[in-house]
């Protein structure tokens, strides 16, 4: 046998052992098992969500950040929906809700990736037949970062403060978007379905996160309790059912999913895992690949995570994970303005790439570092006047919780630069897209030349980059509308010159138009923290420089104040206010559209208005019915008053609904869309009515009666004590009797912890001269009262609920973008800038005469606020009184010169003779409180004395004394109302005429007539007596048979009212006799001006002006009062004959 040697056709080269990659069979098996385990976990999650859909028809809601964990949950839920729809378990229009919040101050990469991903997920869901509603939630103008943190509302973010920025910028907008979706998009049937709240939280993220997950009750599978909640419609006002389907996933498993997902996965399914999972009984996806994904693979999200750490992701497709130690474990995207960490590592990584630098990445990092330094450097804090301690003798607290005006101005300028740079880049990118030259854009060039990206990744990133930059400007931290609203906030808080933010924005815009914006991209200002370190400068303030100084206090009142008499007048800060004059006062008040005359008191009127509305003709086809008419909570029984008020409420409803119709005329709506639109309006109830295409509409309408109110008047003590705001000792200490300050646990040298009060913000309680015993036992009755006092103030438009809904407004103050555009078109910008520069120029000219030399000094609120309200700032009608008080406070402080302290250093402030330190102020307040305590002691002694009389059965005489005083008070109101009726007749007849202006006289008569009709409309003896005696005391005396004398007192009061009416009728006849004398004196000046009461015949004048008042007094007031007196006397007779217990009356 011959053996031949085999010679290969190619040469065999022995390789170095270092170049040989060996595979361990056990490791290969482990990898396959890891993939199978992941697949089982994923499809088990799909199966769990699908079970909820099938069993409860639940609507799934996902809060998605578009990050790796959120993406996994989104894909899992879309897959469950697609399978359930295909199996007929849910209808094809079953909604899936995904909410992504964008704070508008996110890092550029996240901003772009989020924009791109949302679009791709929408397309993917549509392709899978899923009815996805993707809600993009962002804070509105009023809650944006610049408005909140560059005004007087919030301190700049740092790690010593609570993270309420998350609530303001993310959580609140998301909740608002969800509420709007539920009310305007879901059908009535869908609104009844339970909601499953799905989140992408995981135990593996951190110990703190795991604790929070357990605290919120989020589970990877539903518990029996959660099943029970879903079965009863959970999520519709009840406790939300929260599901965390990837709760038990590790970070390695999340990255492994991204490695295996998509039709063109980074790691192909070469191990038959999909078939193995199907054989285990799990319904797998019908899409290509092991796992579904909204793109062909997840290379883009890997690249995005790598950009944040300035490195290529080291995770190799198919390799074992590194426990979160790769770039995905380090890169974190958030807000570039967040000062929780003084160094923005993510931003520093992004600014190394030209593609992000041209979009302002370096500018963002520099702003971040500057904000971080400012936030804890006390020398940049302003001692701002805002809070007032009324319980301390009206001292203004000068607190260091706002940045100095010059610092805020600088922040506005820097933020405006970032916004304007991105506006310019959008213009440039759009030109490139239009010309087909996008490859020439520097950002696109950077991507094309990046050696760390392969061709597919470059294509994906380029498409995402061009789409995002060309669609709309990124990083709009402070655009023109922000500057406008911020101008109002500064005016309201007493900061700088009127319209300073808007002027700074337009100055910056003018610089950009000159081409200077390109220099901003590489400007070395503000310095980065690391640049300061390189220069040997400590970037962050020292511990001593970060200590918040104590507040200082400045008095408003004189030192020799009589505290006890002053406090009992119940003064408030606005009582010291006098309307300042400004440029709008060039016109007389009668012809000035900027001014309005308003009553200090008003009585609310409320009713339900309903009508029929024809959908085809867009009009109301029936009269408006008014039901449940109430004035300050009391039903109206007087027929004539009811008819008059019904007409007023009809007008209110018609006016509001006409606004709705005007808004609808701008839209082209189907009948279904019209009904849904009307149904979404707050307070409007819509239902189908017959015949034809008709709707029945009803709404609650409100109005006010000026000059009328129901006062609460003291009327003795109660039979039983009531709970009040100081009943709880804990509540008393925490809310009302202690200065509210931030507290923190501070570790001591011996290891123990001590609670230390912070000094960021002081809260003050109102002065109280009533004792706790008095608050428990003091009893009151309510009586109608008239106050015709008016004040002249700037006219401010307000928006009620319907107005807000029509313009898509929310909150107490919001921004109407459409109104703003109209304001701009009408020259509003020019007017605003003129206000700013005229104030600056005027101060420059007289700077040498001023004590405070600074030019940008606060210049008043009135004109600026009124201009802003016309520029789209909408104030909620309910919030208007609060807003008015704030405006008065600001104008008062400006007049007193408190805003000059904003730019003072602490040493300069302490040098002011009237300024008190915290220790000096506490010493003063202790003496002031002692005077209040004397009043409380006196009140306590009085209540205790009256309580002793009541318990001894000897309180009846005291009750009668209170009742006599209250009867006299009621009679005084009747006489005041009668006087107003007479004064109107005098006005028309020309008697004792001083002021020819008739509107106030007519308004006073209308209010007085309403008051008389309400007071004469008591439906029973009891209702009248409970205006003189508290209800509980009335029942007490009824049970103890001691009502007789009170009934007699009530009868005496009614007789006095009847006598007053008779006197008024006689006075009206006397007035007419005086009119006859004027009519006969042809030399009287009223004949020369042809007074309207004289140009008619004597009989016509009498019939038109005198008879209606006489008739009203006779029929509406005298007749029912006389009938009530008859009833009361009858009751008195029955009580004398039968005894009080046997006499039957209401």
GUKE-811172 format. One record per residue (C-alpha): x, y, z. Coordinates in steps of 0.25 Angstrom, whole numbers. Each point is the difference from the previous one (the first is absolute). Layout:
       X       Y       Z
       X       Y       Z
...
This chain:
       X       Y       Z
       0       0       0
       6      13      -4
      -3      13       8
       1      13      -7
       2      13       7
     -11      11      -2
       5      13      -5
     -10      12       1
      -2       9     -11
       2      12       9
      10       3      10
      -3      -2      14
       5      11       9
       1      -2      15
      -7      11       7
       4       7      13
      -8      -5      12
      -4      14       3
      -7       1     -13
      -8     -12       1
     -15       2       5
      -4     -13       8
     -15      -3       3
      -4      -8      12
     -11      -9      -2
      -6       3      14
       0      15      -3
      -7      -2     -13
     -11      -8       8
      -1      10      10
      -1      11     -11
     -12      -8      -6
      -6      -2      13
       1      15       3
      -7       3     -13
     -11     -10       2
      -2       5      15
      -1      14      -6
     -10      -4     -11
      -9      -7      10
       0      12      10
      -4       9     -12
     -11      -8      -5
      -5      -3      14
      -1      15       1
      -8       1     -13
      -9     -12       4
      -3       7      14
      -3      14      -7
      -9      -8     -10
      -7      -7      11
      -4      14       6
      -5       4     -14
      -8     -12      -2
      -6      -1      14
      -2      14       4
       0       8     -13
      10       9       7
       6      12      -7
      16      -1       2
       7      13       3
      15       1      -1
       9      11       5
      12      -1     -10
      13       8       1
       4      -7     -14
      12      -6       8
       4     -15       0
     -10      -4      11
     -11       8      -5
       2      -5     -15
      -1     -15       5
     -13       3       7
      -6       7     -12
       4     -12      -9
      -6     -10      10
     -13       8       1
      -1       2     -15
       2     -15      -3
     -11      -3      10
      -9       9      -6
       3      -5     -14
      -2     -15       4
     -13       4       8
      -6       7     -12
       4     -11     -10
      -7     -10      10
     -13       9       1
       2       2      15
       0      15      -1
      -6       9     -11
      10       6     -10
      -3      14       5
       3      -4      14
       9      12       5
      15      -2       4
       5      13       7
      15       3       1
       4      13       6
      14       6      -2
       4      12       8
      10      10      -5
       4      11       9
       5       9     -12
      14       1       7
       4     -14      -3
      14      -3      -5
       0       1     -15
       2     -15      -3
     -12      -4       8
      -8      11      -6
       3      -5     -14
      -1     -14       3
     -13       1       7
      -6       8     -12
       5     -10     -10
      -4     -12       9
     -14       5       2
      -3       1     -15
       6     -14      -2
      -8      -7      11
     -13       7      -6
       3      -6     -14
       3     -13       6
     -13      -1       8
      -8       4     -12
       7     -11      -8
      -4     -10      11
     -15       5       0
       1       6      14
      -8      12       4
      12       8       6
      -2      13       6
      13       6       3
       0      12       9
      11       9       0
       0       8      13
       8      13       3
      -1      11      10
      -8      12      -6
       6      14      -1
      -5       3      15
       7     -12       6
      13       0      -9
      13      -1       6
       4      15      -3
     -13       5       5
       0      -7      13
      15       1       3
       4      13      -6
     -11       8       8
      -4       1      14
      -7     -14       1
      12     -10       2
      14      -1       4
      10      -6     -10
       1     -15       1
      11      -6       9
       1     -12       8
      -4       7      13
     -14       2      -5
     -12      -9      -3
      -1      -5     -14
     -14       7      -2
       6       3     -14
      -4     -14      -4
     -15       2       4
       0      14      -7
       7      -4     -13
      -4     -15      -2
     -11      -6       9
     -10      12       0
       1       2     -15
      -2     -15      -2
     -12      -1      10
      -6      12      -7
       2      -7     -14
      -7     -12       5
     -12       7       6
      -2       7     -13
       1     -12      -8
     -10      -7       9
     -10      11      -1
       1       3     -15
       4     -13      -7
      -5     -12       7
     -14      -3      -3
     -11      -2      11
       2     -15       0
      15       0       0
       0      10      12
      -7     -11       8
      12     -10      -2
      11      -2      10
      13       5      -2
      13      -8       1
      12       9       3
      13      -6      -5
      14       5       3
      14      -5      -3
       6       1      14
       9     -12       4
       5      -4      13
      14      -1      -5
       1      15      -2
       4       3      14
      -4      -3      14
      -8      13       2
      -7      -2     -13
      -4     -14       4
      -5       6      13
      -9      10      -7
      -5     -11     -10
      -5      -8      12
      -5      12       7
      -9       4     -12
      -5     -15      -1
       6      -3     -14
       0     -15      -3
       5      -8     -11
     -12      -8       0
     -14       4       5
      -4      -4      14
     -14      -5       4
      -3      14       6
       4       7     -13
      -9     -10      -8
     -11       4       9
       2      15      -2
       0      -2     -15
     -13      -9       1
      -7      12       6
       6      10     -10
      13       4       6
       7      13      -4
     -13       8      -2
       2       8      13
       4     -12       8
      14      -4       3
       8      -2     -12
       4     -14      -4
      15       0      -2
       8     -10      -8
      15      -1      -2
       1     -12     -10
      16       2       0
       1       2      15
       9     -13       1
       8       2     -12
      15       3       2
       7      11      -8
       8     -11      -8
     -14      -6      -4
      -5      14      -5
      13       1      -8
      -1     -14      -5
     -15       3      -5
       5      12      -8
      11      -9      -5
     -10     -10      -5
     -12       9      -4
      -5       4     -14
       0      -7     -14
      15       3      -2
       4      -2      14
      14       2       4
       1     -14       5
      -8      -9      -9
      -9     -11       5
       9     -12      -4
      -4      -8      12
     -14      -4      -3
      -4       8      13
     -13       5      -6
      -5     -14      -4
       4      -5      14
      -8      11       7
     -12      -3      -9
       1     -15       4
      -1       5      15
     -14       5      -3
       3      15      -1
      -6       8     -12
      12       5      -7
       0      12     -10
      -3      -1     -15
      10      10      -3
      14      -4      -5
      10      -3      10
       0      -5      15
      -6      13       6
      -8      11      -6
       6      14      -2
      -5      13      -6
      13       1      -9
       8     -11      -7
       9      -1      12
       4       8      13
      14       6      -5
      -5      14       1
      -4      -1      14
      14      -6       3
       6      11      -7
      -8      11       8
       4      -6      13
      15       0      -5
      -1      15      -4
      -3       3      14
      13      -6       5
       9       5     -11
       3     -14      -4
      -4     -12      -9
      -9     -10       7
       9     -11       4
     -11     -10       1
       2     -10     -11
     -12      -7      -7
      -1     -14       6
      10       2      11
      -3      -1      15
      -4      13       7
       9       7      10
     -10       3      11
      -3      14      -5
      14       4      -1
       0       3     -15
      -4      14      -5
     -15      -4       2
       3       0      15
       7      13       0
      -7       9     -10
     -11       8       6
      -9      10      -8
      -8      11       8
      -1      15       0
      12       8      -3
      -5      10      10
       0      -9      12
      10       4      11
      -2     -13       8
      14      -3      -5
      10      11      -2
       6      -6     -11
      -7      -4     -13
       8     -12      -5
     -10      -4     -11
       0      15      -5
      15       0       0
       0     -13      -8
     -10       6     -10
       7      13      -2
      12      -8      -6
      -8      -3     -12
      -2      10     -11
     -14      -4      -3
      -4       3      14
       9      12       2
      -7       8     -12
     -13      -2       7
       5       6      13
       5     -11       8
      12       7       5
      -9      12       4
      -9      -9       7
      11      -6       9
       5      14       3
     -14       5       4
      -1     -13       9
      13       3       7
      -3      14       2
     -14      -4       6
       7     -10       9
       9      11       5
     -11      10       2
      -9      -9       7
       8      -1      13
       8      13      -1
      -7      10      10
       6      12      -5
      -9      -1     -13
     -13      -1       8
      -9      12       1
      -7       4      13
     -13       0      -6
     -13       7       6
     -12      -9      -2
      -5      -6      13
      -6       8      11
      -2      -4      14
     -13       6       4
       0      -7      14
      13       8       2
      -5      14      -2
       1       0     -15
      15      -2      -2
       5      -4     -14
       9     -12       0
      12       3      -9
       4     -15      -3
      12      -5      -9
      -8      -9      -8
       1       7     -14
      12       3      -9
       4      14      -1
      -6       7     -12
      13       2      -8
       3     -15       2
     -15      -3      -5
       3       9     -12
      13      -7      -3
      -7     -14       0
     -11       5      -9
      10       5     -10
       8     -13       0
     -13      -9      -1
      -5       9     -11
      13      -3      -8
      -2     -15       1
     -14       1      -5
       4      10     -12
      12      -9      -4
      -9     -11      -2
     -10       9      -7
      11       3     -10
       4     -14      -1
     -14      -4      -4
       0      11     -11
      13      -5      -5
      -4     -15       0
     -13       3      -7
       8       8     -11
       9     -12      -2
     -12     -10      -1
      -7       9     -10
      13       1      -8
       4     -15       1
      13       4       7
      -2      -6      14
      14      -7      -1
       6      14       1
      -6       3      14
      12      -1      10
      -8      -9       9
      -3     -10     -12
      15       1      -4
       4      -4      15
      -9     -12      -1
       5      -4     -13
      15       1       4
      -2      -7      14
       9     -13      -1
      -8      -6      12
     -12      -2      -8
      -3     -10     -11
      -8       4     -13
     -14      -5       6
       2       8      12
       5      12      -7
     -13      -1      -9
      -9      -1      12
       7      11       8
       0      10     -12
     -15      -3      -3
      -3       3      14
       8      12       1
      -5       7     -12
     -14      -3       3
       1       5      14
       8      13      -3
      -9       4     -12
     -13      -3       6
       0      10      11
      11       8       8
       5      -9      12
       4       5      14
     -10      12       0
       3       2      15
      -4      15      -2
      -7       4     -13
      -8      13      -2
     -13      -5       7
       8      -4      12
       6      14       1
     -13       6      -1
      -6      -8      11
      13       2       8
      -2      15      -1
     -14      -1       7
       6      -9      11
      11      10       2
     -10      11       1
      -8      -8       9
      12      -3       9
       6      14       0
      13      -4      -8
       7      10      -9
      -6       9     -11
     -13      -3      -7
       2     -10     -12
      14      -2       3
       0     -15      -4
      -7       4     -13
      10      11      -3
      12      -9       3
      -6     -11      -9
      -1      10     -12
      14       6       3
       5     -14      -1
      -8      -3     -13
       6      13      -6
      14      -5       3
      -3     -13      -7
      -6       7     -12
      14       7      -1
       6     -14      -1
       6       1      14
      -7     -13       4
      12      -8      -6
       9       6      10
      -9      -5      12
       3     -15      -4
      14       1       4
       0      12      11
       7      -4      13
     -11       7       8
      -5      -4      10
      12      -9       4
      -1     -15       2
       3      -5      13
      12      -8      -5
       6      13      -7
      -1       7      14
       7     -12       6
      11       1     -11
       2      15       4
       2      -3      14
     -14       6       4
     -10      -8       9
     -12      -1      -8
     -10      -3      10
      -3       9      12
       6      -4      14
      -9      -5      11
       1      13       6
      -4       7     -12
     -12     -10      -2
      -6       3      13
     -14       7      -2
       0      13       8
     -12       3      10
     -11       8      -6
      -1      15       4
     -13       7       3
      -5      14      -3
     -12       7       6
     -12       6      -7
      -7       6      12
       5      11       9
       6      -5      14
     -10       7       9
     -12      -9      -5
     -12      -3       9
       1     -15      -3
     -13      -4       6
      -9      10      -7
       8      -2     -13
      -1     -15       0
     -16       0       3
      -2       7     -13
       5     -12      -8
       9       7      -9
       7      -7     -12
      12       5      -8
      -8       5     -12
      -8      10      10
      13       9      -1
       0       0     -15
      -3      12      -8
      -1      -2     -15
      13       6      -7
      -1       9     -12
       7      -4     -13
       0       3     -15
     -14      -6      -1
      -6      11       8
       1      11     -10
     -14      -2      -3
     -11       4      10
      -6     -12       8
     -13       1      -7
       6      -2     -14
      12      -9       4
      -1     -14      -5
      11      -5       9
      -8       4      13
     -12      -6       6
      -8       3      12
      -2     -13       9
      -8      -2      13
       7      -6      11
     -11     -10       4
      -8      -9      -9
     -11     -11       2
       2     -12      -9
     -12      -4      -9
      -1     -14      -5
     -10      -8      -9
      -1     -11      -9
      -3       4     -15
      -6     -10     -10
      -4       1     -14
      -2      -8     -13
      11       1     -11
      -2      -4     -15
      13      -7      -5
      -4       3     -15
      -2      15       1
      10       2      12
     -10       8       8
      -9       0      12
     -14      -4      -3
      -7       3      13
       0      10      11
      10      -1      11
      -6      -6      13
       6       4      13
      -1      -9      12
       5      -1      14
       3      15       1
       8       3      13
       6      13       5
      11      -3      10
      -5     -14       2
     -15       4       3
     -11      -3     -10
      -7      12      -5
     -15       0       4
      -4      14      -5
      -7      -2     -14
       4      14      -5
      15      -2       4
       0     -14      -5
      -5       5     -14
      10      11       0
      12      -9       4
      -5     -10     -10
       2      10     -11
      14       3       5
       4     -14       0
      -6      -3     -13
       8      11      -6
      13      -6       7
      -3     -14      -6
      -3       6     -14
      13       8       0
       8     -11       4
      -6     -10     -10
       1      10     -11
      15       0       3
      -1     -15      -2
      -7       1     -13
      10      11      -5
      11     -10       3
      -7     -11      -7
      -1       8     -12
      15      -1      -2
      -1     -15       0
      -6      -9     -10
      -6     -11       9
      -9     -12      -3
     -12      -2       8
       7     -10       9
      12       9       2
      -9      11       3
      -6      -8      11
      13      -4       6
       5      14      -1
     -12       5       8
       1     -11      10
      15       3       3
      -4      14       4
       1       1      16
     -14       2       6
      -8      -2     -12
      -9     -13       0
      -4      -5     -14
     -10     -10      -3
      -9      -4     -12
     -14       5      -1
     -11      -2      -9
      -4       3     -11
      10       0     -11
      15       3       2
      -2       8      13
       9       1      12
      -5       3      14
      11       9       7
       1       5      14
      10       7       8
       3       7      13
       1      15      -2
       5      10      10
      -1      15       2
       2      10      11
      -9      11       7
       9      12       3
      -1       6      13
      -7     -11       7
       5     -10       9
      -4     -10      12
       7       4      12
       3     -10      12
      -3       8      13
       3      -5      14
     -12      -4       7
       4      -6      13
       5     -14       4
      -3     -14      -6
      -7     -11       8
      10     -10      -5
      15       3      -4
       4      -2     -15
      13      -4      -6
       9      11      -6
      13       1      -6
       8       0      13
      -8     -11       6
      12     -10      -2
      13       4       7
       8      -6     -11
      -6       8     -10
       0      13       9
      15      -2       1
       4      -4     -14
      -9      10      -8
      -5      12       9
       9       3      12
      14      -3      -6
       8       6     -11
       1     -10     -11
      14      -3      -4
       7     -11      -7
       5     -10      10
      11     -11      -1
       7     -11       8
      14       4       3
      10     -10       5
       8       5      13
      14      -3       4
      -5     -11      10
      -7      -7     -11
     -14       4       4
      -9       8     -10
      -6      14       3
     -12       7      -7
       5      13      -5
      -9      11      -6
       4       5     -13
      -2      15      -5
      -4      -1     -14
     -14       5       1
      -8       5      12
     -15      -1       1
      -9       8       9
     -13      -2       6
     -11      11       1
      -2       7      14
     -10      -6       9
      -7       7      11
     -11     -10       2
       3     -11      11
      -1     -15      -4
     -12      -1      10
      -6      12      -8
       2      -8     -13
      -6     -12       6
     -13       7       6
      -2      13      -7
     -13       0      -8
      -4       8     -12
     -12       4      -9
       1       4     -14
      -7      13      -5
      -1       7     -13
       9      13       0
       2      11     -10
      13       7      -3
       0       9     -12
      15       4       2
       8      -1     -13
      14       1      -4
       7       4     -13
       9     -10      -6
       7      -5     -13
     -10      -8      -8
       5     -15      -1
      -7     -10      -9
      -2     -14       6
      -4     -13      -5
     -11      -9       6
       0     -16      -2
      -7       1     -14
      10      11      -5
      11      -8       4
      -5     -13      -6
      -3       8     -13
      15       5      -1
       6     -13       5
       5       7      13
       3      -7      14
       3       5      14
      -1      13       7
       8       7     -10
       3      -4     -14
       4       5     -14
      -9       1     -12
       9      -1     -12
     -11       4     -10
      -2      13       8
      15       2       1
       1       0     -15
     -11      10      -1
       7       9      10
      13      -1      -8
      -7       3     -13
      -6      13       6
      13       5       4
       1      -5      14
      15      -3      -1
       3      14      -3
      -8       5      11
       6      -9      10
      14       4      -4
      -3      15       0
      -5      -2      15
      14      -7       3
       9      10      -7
      -8      12       5
       2      -4      14
      14      -3      -2
       3      13      -7
      -8       8      11
       8      -6      11
      13       2      -7
      -3      15      -2
      -3       2      15
      10     -10       6
       8      10       7
     -12       4       8
      -4     -14       5
       4      -6      13
       2     -14      -8
       8       2     -12
      -3     -13      -7
      -7       3     -13
      -8     -13      -1
      -8       2      12
     -15      -5       2
      -9      10      -8
     -14      -5       5
     -10     -10      -4
     -13       6      -5
       3       4     -14
       9     -13      -3
     -10      -9       6
     -12       6      -8
       8      -1     -13
       4     -14       3
     -15      -4       3
      -3       5     -14
      11      -8      -5
      -5     -13       3
       2      -2      15
     -14      -6       5
      -4       1      14
     -10     -10       6
     -12       7       5
       1      -7      13
      15       4       2
      -3      15      -4
      -2       4      15
      13      -6       4
       7       6     -12
      -5      14       3
       5      -1      14
      14      -4      -5
       0      12      -9
      -4      10      11
      11      -6       9
      10       2     -11
      -4      14      -3
       0       4      15
      13      -6       2
       5       8     -12
      -5      13       5
       6      -3      14
      14      -3      -7
       1     -14       5
       5      -5     -14
      13       8       1
       5     -11      10
       1     -10     -11
      14       4      -5
       5       3      14
      11      -8       7
      -3      -5      14
       9      10       6
      -7      11      -8
     -14      -5       5
       5      -1      14
       4      15      -1
     -14       4      -3
      -6       7      13
     -14      -6      -1
       4     -15      -3
       0     -10      11
       8     -12       2
      -7     -13       3
       3       1      15
      -5      15       1
     -13      -4      -8
      -3     -12       9
       2       9      12
     -10      10      -6
     -10     -10      -4
       0      -6      14
      -5      13       6
     -10       1     -12
      -5     -14       3
      -2       4      15
     -10      10      -4
      -7     -10      -9
       0      -9      12
      -7      10       9
     -11       0     -11
      -1     -15       0
       0       0      15
     -12      10       0
      -7      -8     -10
       2     -13       8
      -5       6      12
     -13       5      -7
      -3     -13      -6
       2      -8      13
      -9      10       7
     -11      -2     -10
       2     -15       0
      -2       0      15
     -13       8      -2
      -5     -10     -10
       3     -12       8
      -7       7      12
     -12       3      -9
       2      15       2
       4       3     -14
     -13       5      -6
       2      14       3
      13       0      -7
      -6      -6     -12
     -11      10       0
      11      11       0
       7      -6     -11
     -13      -1      -8
      -4      14       2
      14       5      -5
      -2      -9     -12
     -14       4      -2
       6      15       0
      11      -4     -10
     -11      -6      -9
      -9      12       1
      12       9      -4
       3      -9     -12
     -15       2      -4
       1      15       2
      13       1      -8
      -7      -8     -12
     -12       9       1
       9      12      -1
       6      -5     -12
     -14      -2      -7
      -3      15       4
      13       5      -5
      -2      -6     -14
     -14       7       0
       7      13       5
      10      -1     -12
     -11      -2     -11
      -8      12       6
      12       9       2
      -2       1      15
      13       3       8
       8      -3     -13
      15       2       2
       6     -11     -10
      -6      -1     -13
       6     -14      -2
     -12     -10       2
       6     -13      -2
       5      -2      15
     -14       5       5
      -7     -10      -9
       9     -12       4
      -2       4      14
     -15      -1      -1
       0     -13      -8
       9      -6      11
      -9       6      11
     -13      -5      -6
       6     -14      -1
       4       1      15
     -14       4       4
      -7     -11      -8
      10     -10       6
      -3       5      14
     -15       0      -2
       0     -14      -6
       2      -7      13
      -9     -13      -2
      -3      -2      15
       1       6      14
      12      -9       3
       8       5     -12
      -2      14       5
       3      -3      14
      13      -7      -4
       5      13      -5
      -1       5      14
       3     -12       8
       9     -12      -4
      -7     -12      -5
       6      -9      12
      -5      10      10
     -13       1      -7
      -2     -15       2
       5       1      14
     -10      10       4
     -11      -7      -7
       2     -13       8
       1       8      13
     -12       8      -4
       7      14       1
      -4       4     -14
     -11      10       3
       8      12       3
       9      -2     -13
     -13      -1      -8
      -5      13       6
      14       6      -3
      -1      -5     -15
     -14       6      -1
       5      14       6
      11      -1     -11
     -10      -3     -11
      -9      12       5
      13       9      -1
       2      -5     -14
     -14       3      -4
       1      14       6
      13       3      -7
      -7      -4     -13
     -11       9       3
      10      11       2
       7      -3     -13
     -13       1      -8
      -3      14       7
      14       4      -3
      -2      -3     -15
     -13       8       0
       8      12       6
      11      -2     -10
     -11       2     -11
      -5      12       6
      15       6       0
       0      -4     -15
     -13       8      -2
       7      12       6
      12      -2      -9
      -9      -1     -12
      -7      13       3
      14       7       2
       4       3     -14
      13       6       4
       5     -13       6
      13      -5      -7
      -7     -13      -3
      -9       6     -10
      12       6      -7
       6     -14      -2
     -14      -6      -3
       1     -10      11
      -8     -13      -5
      -9       1      12
      -5      14      -4
      -2      -2     -15
     -11      -9       2
     -14       4       6
      -2       0      15
      -9     -12      -2
       9      -8      -9
      12       3      10
      -9      -5      12
      -4     -13      -7
      14      -3      -5
       9       3      12
      -9       0      12
     -11     -10      -2
       9     -12      -2
       8       2      13
     -14       2       7
      -5     -13      -6
      13      -8       3
       0       5      15
     -15      -3       1
      -1     -14      -7
      14      -6       2
       4       5      13
     -12       6       9
     -10     -11      -4
       9     -12       3
       5       6      13
     -14       4       5
      -4     -15      -3
      12      -5       8
      -3       9      11
     -15      -5       0
       6     -15       0
       9       4      12
     -11       6       8
      -9     -12      -3
      11      -9       5
       2       9      13
     -15      -2       3
       0     -15      -2
      12      -1       9
      -7       8      11
     -12      -9      -2
       6     -14      -2
      14       1       5
      13       0      -8
       1     -15      -2
     -14      -1      -6
       1      12      -9
       3      -5     -14
       9       8      -9
      12      -2      -9
